């Protein structure tokens, strides 16, 4: 991509848009080369390096330094419902790795830097002490609705990151935990560490009959938790479902069933996790500084090749003119020859100073610089 490519982030967050809107956006994005899509419970974000910035009516558009600062804040956990929650750093890495190999070098460097900054901020502040997660929020919300949580049976659907965290948070708080997953082996891993029972997704209709609570973190999009299944379960005994999947797991026409207490990820209360305001401020300032440094370094890196070529061209001309002059000044001694050479070097450096500064500030002028200095244009 050309040197003048600009860094762009298009973002939508729970603060800005309802879950319906985020689900719709996620459904329209699809996969495309050259961009990173970061989708979590609370956000949908797209990062690209583009020649021309176009705004989006559905998503907030951040450009350059603001885009970089936003990603650094996300990686540090500052943009999460639970300040400092550690899962987001793994989600950023997963989104980057899913797109790696087909990215503009600017994006590659940006995400590598964001992961580094996120780790460092956690190590240097109390953000690194946070252990709370959306999974634990879901558990707290679900158990508050029960008269006797200690005697309850809870079914967790999904053994990914959020599902495993929910299973862990349920340990020793309820009578029985069931965890179902499409890949039974992953369910068994999640269950083994918490004394739960592992199931296949095919076992869910039978398991839900005995469950008091369902916490769903699986991308089943209403095909499993249907109106028919839940209607058969509900008569005579209430059911609590906390649906932390995005897109949601429970079919739309089943969410208002009588006897069902349905909660989505947007219904869960935000928490600060008791991170001191001073640590939040330190982390936010670090993200801003890192963004400024990243954009400056990238601009200079983008101009480095043409600056090197311009200087090499100037040095070649200087050497040729110096040798011609010294042949005519054969009567000069060695000391005077060194003075003439130093003068030629000083004049060359002085002439190149302003163009060098201009190229570092605006790498997009590289082709013009090559033309002015008689250097072949790079493909």
C-alpha positions in Angstrom: 0.0 0.0 0.0 1.2 3.5 -0.7 3.0 5.5 1.9 0.2 7.9 2.3 -2.1 5.2 3.7 -4.0 6.3 6.8 -4.8 4.4 9.9 -8.5 4.1 10.5 -10.6 2.6 13.2 -14.4 2.3 12.9 -15.9 1.5 16.3 -19.2 0.9 18.0 -19.6 0.2 21.7 -22.3 -0.8 24.1 -22.2 2.9 25.2 -23.1 4.0 21.6 -25.4 1.4 20.2 -28.0 -1.1 21.3 -27.2 -4.8 21.0 -29.6 -5.1 18.0 -27.4 -2.6 16.2 -24.2 -4.3 17.1 -25.5 -7.7 16.0 -26.7 -6.2 12.6 -23.3 -4.5 12.0 -21.4 -7.7 12.8 -23.6 -9.6 10.4 -22.8 -7.1 7.5 -19.1 -7.0 8.0 -18.1 -10.4 6.9 -14.5 -11.2 6.2 -12.3 -9.0 4.0 -8.5 -9.0 3.4 -6.4 -6.2 4.9 -8.4 -5.4 8.0 -8.8 -6.6 11.6 -12.3 -7.1 13.0 -12.5 -7.0 16.8 -15.8 -8.3 18.0 -16.5 -8.8 21.7 -19.5 -8.8 24.0 -19.5 -5.0 24.1 -17.9 -3.8 20.9 -17.6 -4.2 17.1 -14.4 -2.6 15.7 -12.7 -2.6 12.3 -9.1 -1.4 11.8 -7.7 -0.7 8.3 -5.0 1.2 6.5 -6.7 3.1 3.7 -5.8 5.6 1.0 -8.9 7.6 1.5 -10.9 7.9 4.7 -14.7 7.5 4.4 -16.9 8.0 7.4 -19.6 5.5 8.5 -23.1 6.4 9.5 -23.3 3.4 11.9 -19.8 3.5 13.4 -17.6 6.2 14.9 -14.6 6.8 12.7 -11.2 7.5 14.3 -8.1 8.4 12.2 -4.4 8.3 12.8 -3.3 9.0 16.4 -6.9 8.8 17.7 -7.3 5.3 16.2 -4.0 4.1 17.7 -4.8 5.6 21.1 -8.2 3.9 21.0 -6.7 0.4 20.3 -4.1 0.9 23.1 -6.9 1.8 25.5 -8.8 -1.3 24.4 -5.8 -3.6 24.9 -5.2 -2.1 28.3 -8.8 -2.8 29.4 -9.6 0.9 29.8 -12.6 0.6 27.4 -14.1 -2.4 29.0 -17.2 -2.7 31.2 -14.9 -4.0 33.9 -11.8 -1.8 33.9 -8.7 -3.9 33.3 -10.5 -7.2 32.6 -7.8 -9.5 31.2 -9.9 -11.3 28.5 -9.8 -8.3 26.1 -6.1 -8.6 25.6 -6.5 -12.2 24.4 -9.4 -11.1 22.2 -7.2 -8.4 20.6 -4.5 -11.0 20.0 -7.0 -13.5 18.5 -8.5 -10.8 16.1 -5.0 -9.8 15.0 -3.8 -13.4 14.5 -6.9 -14.2 12.5 -6.1 -11.4 10.0 -2.2 -11.7 10.1 -0.4 -12.4 6.9 -2.8 -10.2 4.9 -2.3 -6.9 6.6 -0.6 -3.6 5.7 2.7 -3.3 7.7 1.2 -0.4 9.6 -1.5 -2.5 11.0 0.8 -5.4 11.8 3.1 -3.0 13.8 0.1 -1.3 15.4 -1.3 -4.5 16.9 2.0 -5.8 18.0 2.6 -2.5 19.8 -0.9 -2.6 21.3 -0.4 -6.0 22.8 3.0 -4.9 24.2 1.5 -1.7 25.7 -1.5 -3.7 27.1 0.8 -6.1 28.9 3.1 -3.4 30.3 0.2 -1.3 31.6 -1.2 -4.3 33.5 2.2 -5.0 34.9 2.9 -1.5 36.0 -0.6 -0.6 37.5 -3.3 -2.3 39.5 -5.2 -3.0 36.3 -3.1 -6.2 36.2 -4.7 -7.4 39.5 -8.3 -7.5 38.0 -9.7 -11.0 37.8 -13.4 -10.1 37.1 -14.9 -10.9 33.8 -18.2 -10.8 31.9 -18.6 -14.4 32.8 -18.4 -13.7 36.5 -20.8 -10.8 36.0 -23.2 -13.2 34.4 -23.0 -15.6 37.2 -23.6 -12.9 39.8 -26.6 -11.6 37.9 -28.1 -15.1 37.5 -27.6 -16.2 41.1 -29.2 -13.0 42.5 -32.5 -14.1 40.9 -32.5 -17.4 42.9 -33.9 -17.9 46.3 -31.4 -20.7 47.1 -28.4 -20.6 44.8 -26.6 -23.2 46.8 -29.2 -25.9 45.7 -29.3 -24.8 42.1 -28.3 -26.5 38.9 -26.7 -24.3 36.3 -26.1 -25.1 32.7 -23.3 -23.3 30.9 -23.5 -23.5 27.1 -20.1 -22.8 25.5 -16.6 -23.8 26.7 -14.8 -20.9 25.1 -13.1 -18.1 27.1 -16.4 -16.7 28.5 -17.9 -20.1 29.2 -14.9 -21.3 31.1 -14.8 -18.2 33.2 -18.5 -18.6 34.0 -17.9 -22.2 35.1 -15.0 -21.2 37.2 -17.1 -18.4 38.9 -19.8 -21.0 39.7 -17.5 -23.3 41.5 -18.6 -23.9 45.1 -21.5 -21.5 44.7 -24.2 -23.9 43.4 -25.1 -27.5 43.8 -24.3 -28.7 40.2 -22.7 -27.2 37.1 -23.2 -28.7 33.6 -21.1 -27.4 30.7 -22.1 -28.2 27.1 -20.0 -27.5 24.0 -20.0 -28.5 20.3 -16.5 -29.9 20.9 -17.0 -32.3 23.8 -13.2 -32.3 24.6 -13.3 -28.6 25.4 -16.3 -29.1 27.6 -14.4 -31.8 29.5 -11.4 -29.5 30.0 -13.6 -26.7 31.4 -15.5 -29.2 33.6 -12.4 -30.9 35.0 -11.0 -27.8 36.6 -14.3 -26.9 38.4 -16.0 -30.2 39.2 -18.6 -29.7 36.5 -20.2 -32.3 34.2 -19.3 -32.1 30.5 -22.0 -32.5 27.9 -22.4 -32.4 24.1 -24.7 -29.7 22.6 -27.1 -32.5 21.7 -27.6 -33.1 25.5 -28.8 -29.6 26.1 -32.6 -30.3 25.7 -32.4 -33.0 28.4 -30.1 -31.0 30.6 -32.2 -27.9 30.5 -35.1 -29.8 32.0 -33.3 -29.9 35.3 -31.5 -26.5 35.1 -32.5 -23.5 37.2 -30.2 -21.2 35.3 -28.7 -21.2 31.8 -25.6 -19.1 31.0 -25.1 -19.1 27.3 -21.8 -18.0 25.8 -22.0 -20.0 22.5 -22.5 -18.7 19.0 -25.7 -20.7 18.3 -27.8 -17.7 17.1 -31.2 -19.0 18.2 -30.9 -22.5 16.6 -30.4 -24.3 20.0 -32.3 -22.2 22.6 -35.5 -22.0 20.6 -39.0 -21.0 21.6 -40.1 -24.6 21.3 -37.4 -25.9 23.6 -37.9 -23.2 26.2 -41.7 -23.4 26.1 -41.5 -27.1 26.9 -39.2 -26.4 29.9 -41.0 -23.5 31.5 -44.4 -24.6 32.7 -44.5 -24.9 36.4 -41.0 -23.8 37.1 -39.2 -20.5 36.3 -36.0 -20.4 34.4 -33.2 -17.8 34.4 -31.1 -17.3 31.2 -28.2 -14.9 31.0 -27.2 -14.7 27.3 -23.7 -13.3 27.0 -23.2 -14.3 23.4 -23.1 -11.8 20.6 -24.9 -12.5 18.4 -27.4 -13.7 21.0 -28.0 -17.4 21.7 -31.7 -17.3 22.5 -34.1 -17.0 19.6 -35.8 -13.6 19.4 -39.3 -15.0 19.7 -38.4 -16.9 22.9 -37.0 -14.0 25.0 -40.3 -12.8 26.4 -41.8 -16.2 27.3 -43.8 -16.2 30.6 -41.7 -17.6 33.4 -38.4 -16.8 31.8 -36.1 -14.2 33.3 -34.0 -13.3 30.2 -30.9 -11.1 30.5 -28.5 -10.1 27.7 -24.9 -8.9 28.1 -26.2 -5.3 27.9 -28.3 -5.9 31.1 -25.3 -6.7 33.2 -24.1 -3.9 35.5 -20.8 -2.2 34.8 -18.1 -2.5 37.4 -14.9 -0.6 38.1 -13.3 -3.6 39.8 -12.0 -1.1 42.4 -9.0 0.0 40.3 -7.8 3.3 41.7 -8.6 6.4 39.6 -4.9 7.3 39.7 -4.0 4.0 38.0 -6.7 4.6 35.4 -5.3 8.1 34.7 -1.8 6.8 34.5 -2.8 4.1 32.0 -4.8 6.5 29.9 -1.9 9.0 29.7 0.4 6.2 28.7 -1.9 5.2 25.9 -2.0 8.7 24.6 1.8 9.0 24.7 2.2 5.7 23.0 -0.1 6.7 20.2 1.8 9.9 19.5 5.1 8.0 19.5 3.7 5.2 17.2 2.4 7.7 14.6 5.7 9.7 14.6 7.8 6.5 14.3 5.6 5.2 11.5 5.8 8.5 9.6 9.6 8.4 9.9 9.8 4.8 9.0 7.6 5.4 5.9 10.0 8.2 4.8 13.2 6.3 5.7 13.7 4.6 2.3 13.3 7.7 0.2 15.5 9.8 2.6 18.1 7.1 2.3 17.9 7.2 -1.5 18.0 11.0 -1.6 21.0 11.1 0.6 22.8 8.4 -1.4 22.1 10.4 -4.6 23.4 13.6 -3.0 26.5 11.8 -1.7 27.2 10.4 -5.1 27.0 13.9 -6.6 29.1 15.4 -3.9 31.9 12.8 -4.3 31.9 13.3 -8.1 32.1 17.1 -7.8 34.7 16.9 -5.0 37.0 14.6 -7.0 36.7 16.9 -10.1 37.5 20.0 -7.9 40.5 18.3 -6.2 42.0 17.3 -9.5 42.1 21.0 -10.5 43.5 22.0 -7.1 46.4 19.6 -7.1 48.6 22.2 -5.5 46.7 21.9 -2.2 48.2 20.1 0.8 46.5 17.3 2.7 45.2 19.7 5.4 43.5 22.0 2.8 42.1 19.0 0.9 40.4 17.9 4.1 38.9 21.4 4.6 37.5 21.4 1.1 36.0 17.9 1.6 34.5 19.0 5.0 33.0 22.1 3.3 31.4 19.9 0.6 29.9 17.6 3.2 28.6 20.5 5.3 26.9 22.2 2.3 25.3 18.9 1.2 23.9 18.3 4.7 22.6 21.8 4.9 20.8 21.6 1.6 19.3 18.2 2.5 18.1 19.2 6.0 14.8 20.9 5.0 13.8 18.1 2.5 14.6 15.5 5.1 12.4 17.1 7.7 9.6 17.6 5.2 9.7 14.0 4.2 9.5 12.8 7.8 6.5 14.9 8.4 4.8 14.0 5.1 5.9 10.7 3.6 3.3 11.2 0.9 5.8 13.6 -0.8 8.2 10.7 -1.5 7.4 10.4 -5.2 7.9 14.2 -5.6 11.3 13.9 -3.8 12.4 11.1 -6.1 11.5 13.1 -9.2 13.2 16.3 -8.0 16.4 14.4 -7.1 16.4 12.3 -10.3 15.8 9.0 -8.5 13.8 6.2 -10.1 10.3 5.8 -8.6 9.8 2.6 -6.6 7.1 0.3 -7.8 
